[in-house]
Structure formats: structure tokens, C-alpha cells
């Protein structure tokens, strides 16, 4: 049996098991909340594993790996930003858990009023859907590199796999299967790293064989480093799939324990991916950056390579499912079911149909973005630039009001989208400076300025919102 046939069988078996779990989980889903968020029902260890699995997707295995492959330690700023994100998410998670919401737009409505919810729906939906889409692209890369599929066919296969898994089980299935997927990913990546380093003669040989400058964190200029750091750093405070994990925790204490484990797990994996990418620099020169990890896997002993590929597939399926659920939840709860009588069956079916639509549309849009890391940073900025202050500062600063929230969301979203249009048109300054470096400070200034200069006419709402945190403070 050929090496690639063994890869294929391993991945097919894994996919069948995951879809089978989705079928079983489908029978356990009684309400829309089970499908969309499993609110206040996930125990600490399961929650920790789903945090790790959801956080460490293709942004890590593809985006971060490509940065290291091209720039050595100069590419580490993405990982530094992501670790920073999980650290400050740990500081926020207790407060987030106390807010009785299912989506970040709903949380903004509780804090500022329904108009803030209306303004936030589009950036949240687009941000989460875009992150989900590039998980699909990453699954396609696996089949492209290991089985020789065309990029288009790999993309179709990736779409089908993630949609089938998510469509059936929703958040309930994702959370519980993430225990297995996280353990598989952590162990598989560790074993592959040990074998890969051994093959090149050890860490000393690896580091001494790297091109000049590859062990310098200043291998990229400050503007480029900030263009990666700032959008990635937005994730911990603004990404709805992270908020959903906080709301899924049984207790505040469980949420905090899970976040602590996530900090360790994320740091551990970034270190392993860094080493694997450096191995590729000396063993696989000239390959495309987005496929570094999969190319390394293809050059390892067949069983180890298969485990690494299945581990990557697992984490992409998990993160893709999480983001598809998050984006569909925003659309269904904030658009489709808005002002309608509650109907559990209709809401669950609408969630499933929306997941299919997002996956298919995302597959089409991915053709316009050859580099996954550029799409990732755009997604983080679309959602995070304008929402950072209304969400994070809004949980601590009572003076923040509706005018400030709307101004921040509008400024952040408009600048990011406008900047991207200029970038696609080939405007030089838009290509050199990442949109987040302009959008985040402008949106922050808008939030504080409008909140300070205008009166807060809904003080009762603010006090009610802050009452949620009294129990957390005790």
C-alpha cells in the first residue's frame, strides 16, 4: 500500500468517526441553545479542550507556519500576539461568563441598546464567517499536498467534510469531540516535532543550518510586525467564538480554569509549529509557505506523517465548525429570528441551512485570496477593530454609551473595508500599512470621544448590565 493511500485511509477513518459522532450528537440536541452554544453546560476539562481546539486552527498551522518559513523568528509576532490574546481573554472570561447573552451583538444590546446590536451584526458575521472559510481552505491544502488533488478539488473536499460535521451536531458535538481532537493534535504535533528534529540531527544542527538572520526576531521591519501583531491581538477580546466558550462554562471558576489551560496549550503548540517550520526551511527549500506543515508531514515516516496530517485535519475541523456555528448563530438570532416568536425546530433548521450557505459562499470567495495569512488578518480586523472598545472597555467603564459604541463600530469597520479596497486596487500606502493600524486607534478615539461628549440617556440599562458582575466580584 502506498504512503499516500495510508494517509487517505487514516483521514477517511477519522472523518467517518467525527461525522458519526455528529449523528449521535444530533439526537441529543433538544433546543436551539444546544446547537448554538450549549449555554452553561460544559464542564471545565471539556471546555479547556474546546478552547484549545478552537483557538489553534489554520491561523497557527498555516498562517504562523508560513511566516516562520519565510522570516524565521521574525515571523514569531503572530504567535506572540495570539498568546497575548489568550492571556487577556483569561482576564475577561469571568465577566463575559456573567453576561446572559448568546452572541456578542446580543451582549452589546444589553450594554448599550438595540441600535448597537444592529450596527455590530455585519462585522461580527463577516469576521466569523471569513475565519470559518479559511479553515476550509486549510483542509483543502492537506488533500492537495498529500493526495495530489487540484486546489479547487481540495477546497470542495474540505468544504464537504467540515459542513457535514457541523451541520449534524452543532456546538454540542463540537465541544465534546474537541476533547479527543485536542489530545490528538497536541500528541500528534509533539511526536512529529521530535521525529522531524531527530531526522535533521537535533536542535543544535537545526539552528546552525538556518540561513543568516533566521534566528533574529527583527528579521521583519517594525511596521510589518505591527501589521501582524495588532489584528491577531484583537481576537481575545472580540471574537465571538471565544465568547461562546465563556458562556458555555458551567461556572465562572470553570471558565477561568479552562482559560488557564488554554494559555499553556496555545504556547506549547506555537513552539512546536515554530520548530517544524524551521525544519522545513532547511529540508524543503522553495515550497509554498501555506503548505509547510503538510509538506513536512509528507517527508516523515509514514505513520508519524499520517498522525500529523490527521491532527491538523482534526484542528481545522474543530475550528471551522466553531466559526460556522458562531456566524450562523449571529445570522439566525440577530436577523432571521429577530422579533419573531420563539420556535426551536425552525431556529435549529435555520442554523443548519445558514451553515451550509456560509460554507458554500466562503468556498467561492476563497479563490480571491491565495495567501491564508492575509485573509486571516483581514478577518480579525473586520470584526475586532470597531468592537474592541464597546465590548472590552464597556465591561469596565460605565461612561461608555450608545453614541460611542456606534461611532467605534462604524469607524473601525469602514476603515478596514475601505483600506482593503485600496489594497486590492494596488494603492501603495494601503499595501504597506495594515488597515488595523489605522482602524483600531481611530475607533478607540471615536468611542471615548463620543461617550465623553454625549450624555448617557440609559443609565438604568447600564446599572442593570453591571449588576451581572457583582457575583463574579465576590
C-alpha positions in Angstrom: 0.0 0.0 0.0 1.4 3.4 -1.0 2.2 6.1 1.5 -0.5 8.4 0.2 -3.1 5.7 0.3 -2.3 5.2 4.0 -2.8 8.9 4.5 -6.1 8.8 2.7 -7.4 5.8 4.8 -6.3 7.5 8.0 -8.1 10.7 7.2 -11.2 8.9 5.9 -11.5 6.8 9.0 -11.1 9.9 11.2 -13.7 11.9 9.2 -16.2 9.0 9.4 -15.7 8.8 13.2 -16.3 12.6 13.6 -19.4 12.6 11.3 -20.7 9.6 13.2 -20.3 11.5 16.5 -22.2 14.3 14.8 -25.0 11.9 14.0 -25.1 10.7 17.7 -25.0 14.3 19.0 -27.8 15.3 16.7 -30.1 13.0 18.8 -29.1 14.8 22.0 -30.0 18.3 20.7 -33.3 19.4 22.2 -33.1 23.1 21.9 -31.5 25.8 19.7 -29.2 26.7 22.6 -27.8 23.1 22.5 -27.0 23.6 18.8 -25.7 27.2 19.0 -23.9 27.4 22.3 -24.6 24.7 24.9 -25.0 27.5 27.4 -23.7 26.9 30.9 -23.4 23.2 30.4 -19.8 22.3 29.6 -17.5 21.0 32.4 -14.1 22.6 32.9 -11.8 20.0 31.2 -14.1 19.7 28.1 -14.3 23.5 27.9 -10.5 23.7 28.1 -10.1 21.3 25.3 -12.6 23.1 23.1 -10.8 26.4 23.8 -7.5 24.9 22.6 -9.1 23.2 19.6 -10.9 26.3 18.5 -8.1 28.7 19.1 -5.4 26.7 17.3 -6.7 26.4 13.8 -5.3 27.1 10.4 -4.0 30.5 11.5 -1.5 28.6 13.6 -0.7 25.6 11.3 -0.8 27.5 8.1 -0.5 31.3 8.7 2.0 31.2 11.5 4.0 28.4 9.9 4.3 30.3 6.6 5.5 33.5 8.5 8.3 31.4 10.2 9.2 29.7 7.0 9.7 33.0 5.2 11.1 35.1 8.0 12.4 32.8 10.7 11.9 34.2 14.2 10.8 37.4 12.6 7.5 35.6 12.0 7.0 35.0 15.7 5.0 38.1 16.2 1.8 36.3 15.2 2.3 33.8 17.9 3.2 36.5 20.5 0.0 38.3 19.6 -2.1 35.2 20.0 -0.6 34.3 23.3 -1.2 37.9 24.4 -4.8 37.4 23.3 -5.4 34.2 25.3 -3.8 35.9 28.4 -6.1 38.9 28.4 -9.1 36.7 27.4 -8.4 34.9 30.7 -8.7 38.3 32.5 -12.0 38.9 30.7 -13.6 35.5 30.8 -15.1 35.8 34.3 -17.0 38.9 33.3 -18.1 37.5 30.0 -19.5 34.4 31.6 -21.7 36.5 33.8 -23.5 38.3 30.9 -26.7 36.5 29.9 -26.1 36.5 26.2 -25.6 34.1 23.3 -23.9 36.4 20.8 -21.7 39.5 21.0 -24.3 41.6 19.3 -26.8 40.5 22.0 -24.2 41.5 24.6 -23.9 44.9 23.1 -27.7 45.3 23.1 -27.7 44.5 26.9 -25.0 47.1 27.4 -25.9 49.9 25.0 -29.3 49.1 23.5 -30.7 47.5 20.3 -29.1 50.1 17.9 -25.6 48.9 19.0 -26.7 45.3 18.2 -27.8 46.4 14.7 -24.5 48.1 13.9 -22.5 45.1 15.1 -24.2 42.3 13.3 -22.4 42.8 9.9 -18.8 43.0 11.2 -19.3 40.1 13.6 -21.0 37.9 10.9 -18.4 38.7 8.3 -15.5 38.2 10.6 -16.6 34.9 12.0 -17.7 33.6 8.5 -14.3 34.6 7.0 -12.3 32.8 9.7 -14.5 29.7 9.1 -13.9 29.9 5.4 -10.1 29.7 5.7 -10.3 26.7 7.9 -12.0 25.0 4.9 -9.1 26.2 2.7 -6.6 24.7 5.1 -8.4 21.3 4.9 -8.1 21.6 1.1 -4.4 22.1 1.4 -4.0 18.8 3.2 -5.6 16.9 0.3 -3.8 19.0 -2.3 -0.3 18.2 -0.9 -0.7 14.6 0.2 -3.0 13.3 -2.5 -2.1 15.5 -5.4 -5.6 17.0 -5.7 -6.1 20.2 -7.6 -6.5 23.3 -5.3 -10.2 23.6 -6.4 -10.9 19.9 -5.7 -9.2 20.1 -2.3 -11.3 23.1 -1.5 -14.5 21.2 -2.4 -13.5 18.2 -0.2 -12.6 20.4 2.7 -16.0 22.2 2.4 -17.9 18.9 2.4 -16.1 17.5 5.4 -16.5 20.5 7.7 -20.1 21.2 6.7 -21.2 17.6 7.2 -19.6 17.5 10.7 -21.0 20.9 11.7 -24.4 20.5 10.1 -25.3 17.5 12.2 -24.1 18.1 15.7 -23.7 21.8 16.2 -21.9 23.2 19.3 -22.9 20.2 21.4 -20.9 17.8 19.2 -18.0 20.1 18.7 -17.4 20.7 22.4 -17.3 17.0 23.3 -15.3 15.8 20.3 -12.8 18.6 20.9 -11.5 16.6 23.9 -10.4 13.9 21.6 -9.3 16.3 18.8 -7.2 18.5 21.1 -5.4 15.5 22.7 -4.8 14.0 19.3 -3.5 17.3 18.0 -1.2 18.0 20.9 0.3 14.5 21.0 0.5 14.2 17.2 2.3 17.5 16.8 4.7 16.7 19.6 5.6 13.3 18.2 6.0 14.7 14.7 8.3 17.5 16.0 10.5 15.1 17.9 10.9 12.9 14.8 11.5 15.8 12.5 14.2 17.3 14.7 15.8 13.9 15.1 15.9 13.4 11.3 17.9 16.7 10.9 20.4 15.8 13.7 18.9 17.6 16.7 18.2 21.2 17.6 21.8 22.3 17.5 22.2 21.1 13.9 18.8 22.7 13.0 19.7 26.1 14.4 23.2 26.1 13.0 21.9 25.2 9.5 19.4 28.0 9.2 20.1 30.9 6.8 21.7 34.0 8.2 19.2 36.2 10.2 16.6 33.5 10.7 17.2 33.4 14.4 16.5 37.2 14.8 13.1 38.5 15.8 13.9 41.7 14.0 14.0 39.9 10.7 11.0 41.9 9.6 10.5 45.7 9.9 8.5 47.2 12.7 5.6 48.2 10.5 5.2 44.6 9.2 5.5 43.2 12.7 2.8 45.5 13.9 0.6 44.7 10.9 0.6 41.1 12.1 0.5 41.7 15.9 -2.3 44.2 16.1 -5.1 42.3 14.2 -4.1 38.9 15.9 -4.2 40.6 19.3 -7.8 41.7 18.7 -9.0 38.1 18.8 -9.0 37.6 22.6 -11.4 40.5 23.2 -13.6 40.5 20.2 -14.0 37.1 18.6 -17.5 35.7 19.2 -16.4 32.0 19.1 -14.3 32.8 22.2 -17.2 34.5 24.0 -19.3 31.4 23.2 -16.8 29.3 25.1 -17.1 31.6 28.1 -20.9 31.4 28.0 -20.8 27.6 27.7 -18.9 27.2 31.0 -20.9 25.7 33.9 -19.4 28.3 36.4 -17.1 31.3 36.4 -14.5 29.2 38.2 -14.7 26.6 35.4 -14.3 29.3 32.8 -11.2 30.6 34.4 -9.6 27.2 34.9 -10.2 26.4 31.3 -8.7 29.6 30.1 -5.6 28.9 32.2 -5.1 25.5 30.4 -5.7 27.3 27.1 -2.7 29.6 27.8 -0.4 26.7 28.3 -1.8 24.7 25.4 -1.5 27.6 22.9 2.1 28.4 24.0 3.1 24.8 23.7 1.7 24.4 20.2 3.1 27.6 18.9 6.6 26.4 20.0 6.1 23.1 18.2 4.9 24.7 15.0 7.8 27.1 15.1 10.3 24.2 15.2 8.5 22.3 12.5 8.6 25.3 10.2 12.3 25.8 10.8 12.9 22.2 9.9 11.1 22.9 6.6 13.4 25.8 6.0 16.5 23.6 5.7 14.8 20.4 4.4 12.2 21.7 2.0 13.5 25.0 0.4 11.4 26.7 -2.2 8.0 25.3 -1.2 4.9 27.4 -0.8 4.5 28.9 2.6 0.9 27.9 3.2 1.7 24.2 2.9 4.8 24.0 5.1 3.4 21.7 7.9 1.8 19.3 5.4 5.0 19.1 3.3 7.0 18.3 6.5 4.4 15.6 7.3 4.8 14.1 3.8 8.6 13.7 4.5 8.3 12.0 7.8 7.9 8.2 8.4 4.5 7.2 7.1 2.8 6.6 10.4 4.1 9.8 12.0 3.2 11.8 8.9 -0.3 10.3 8.9 -0.7 11.2 12.6 0.4 14.8 12.0 -1.9 15.2 9.0 -4.9 13.7 10.9 -4.1 16.0 13.8 -4.1 19.0 11.5 -7.3 17.9 9.9 -8.8 17.5 13.4 -8.0 21.0 14.5 -9.2 22.5 11.2 -12.5 20.7 11.5 -12.9 21.8 15.1 -12.1 25.5 14.4 -14.1 25.6 11.2 -17.1 24.1 12.9 -16.8 26.5 15.8 -16.7 29.5 13.5 -19.5 28.3 11.2 -21.7 27.8 14.3 -20.8 31.3 15.6 -21.5 33.0 12.3 -24.8 31.1 11.8 -25.8 31.9 15.3 -25.4 35.6 14.7 -27.5 35.5 11.5 -30.2 33.4 12.9 -30.6 35.1 16.3 -29.9 38.6 15.3 -31.5 38.7 11.8 -33.8 35.7 10.9 -35.5 35.2 14.3 -35.3 38.8 15.4 -38.8 39.9 16.6 -40.3 36.5 15.8 -42.0 34.1 18.2 -39.6 31.5 19.5 -39.6 28.3 17.5 -37.0 25.7 18.4 -37.3 23.5 15.4 -37.3 26.4 13.0 -34.3 28.0 14.7 -32.2 24.8 14.6 -33.1 24.2 10.9 -32.3 27.9 10.0 -28.9 27.5 11.8 -28.1 24.4 9.7 -29.2 26.0 6.4 -27.1 29.1 7.2 -24.1 26.9 8.0 -24.4 25.3 4.5 -24.8 28.7 2.8 -21.8 30.2 4.6 -19.6 27.3 3.7 -20.6 27.4 0.0 -20.2 31.1 -0.3 -16.9 31.0 1.6 -15.6 28.4 -0.8 -16.3 30.7 -3.7 -14.7 33.8 -2.1 -11.5 31.9 -1.1 -10.4 31.8 -4.7 -9.6 35.6 -4.5 -7.2 35.2 -1.6 -4.2 33.0 -2.4 -2.5 33.7 1.0 -4.3 32.4 4.0 -2.5 34.7 6.5 -3.6 37.8 4.6 -7.2 36.6 4.8 -6.8 35.7 8.5 -5.6 39.2 9.4 -8.4 40.8 7.4 -11.0 38.7 9.2 -9.6 39.6 12.6 -9.7 43.3 11.7 -13.2 43.3 10.2 -14.6 42.0 13.5 -12.3 43.4 16.0 -11.2 46.9 15.1 -14.5 48.6 15.9 -15.8 46.2 18.6 -12.7 46.1 20.9 -13.7 49.2 22.9 -17.5 48.6 23.0 -17.0 45.0 24.2 -14.0 45.1 26.4 -14.0 48.7 27.7 -17.7 48.5 28.0 -17.4 45.8 30.7 -15.4 48.1 32.9 -16.2 51.8 32.0 -19.8 52.8 32.8 -19.4 56.1 31.0 -19.3 54.4 27.6 -22.6 54.9 25.8 -24.5 54.1 22.7 -23.1 57.0 20.7 -19.6 56.0 21.5 -20.3 52.3 20.6 -21.9 53.1 17.2 -19.1 55.6 16.4 -16.4 53.0 17.2 -18.1 50.2 15.2 -18.8 52.4 12.2 -15.2 53.9 12.1 -13.5 50.5 12.6 -15.5 48.6 10.0 -15.5 51.4 7.4 -11.7 51.9 7.6 -10.9 48.2 7.4 -13.2 47.6 4.4 -12.1 50.9 2.7 -8.5 50.1 3.3 -8.9 46.6 1.8 -10.5 48.0 -1.3 -7.5 50.3 -1.7 -5.2 47.4 -1.1 -6.9 45.3 -3.8 -6.6 48.3 -6.2 -2.8 48.3 -5.7 -2.6 51.6 -3.8 1.0 51.6 -2.3 0.3 53.0 1.2 -2.6 50.6 1.7 -0.4 47.7 0.8 2.4 48.8 3.2 0.3 49.7 6.2 -2.2 47.2 7.6 -5.7 48.5 8.0 -5.8 47.6 11.7 -3.0 50.1 12.5 -5.3 52.9 11.4 -8.7 51.5 12.3 -8.1 50.4 15.9 -6.8 53.8 17.2 -9.4 55.8 15.2 -12.2 53.5 16.5 -10.9 53.8 20.1 -10.7 57.6 19.9 -14.3 57.7 18.5 -15.5 55.5 21.4 -14.0 57.7 24.1 -14.7 61.0 22.4 -18.4 60.4 21.6 -19.0 58.7 25.0 -17.5 61.7 26.8 -19.1 64.4 24.7 -22.7 63.0 24.7 -25.0 62.2 27.6 -25.8 58.6 28.5 -29.6 58.6 28.5 -30.0 55.0 29.5 -28.3 54.8 32.9 -30.8 52.2 34.2 -29.6 49.8 31.4 -26.0 50.4 32.3 -26.6 49.7 36.0 -28.5 46.5 35.2 -25.7 45.4 32.9 -23.1 46.0 35.6 -25.2 44.1 38.2 -24.2 40.9 36.3 -20.6 41.3 37.6 -21.4 41.6 41.3 -21.4 37.8 41.8 -18.2 37.5 39.9 -16.5 40.0 42.1 -17.4 38.2 45.3 
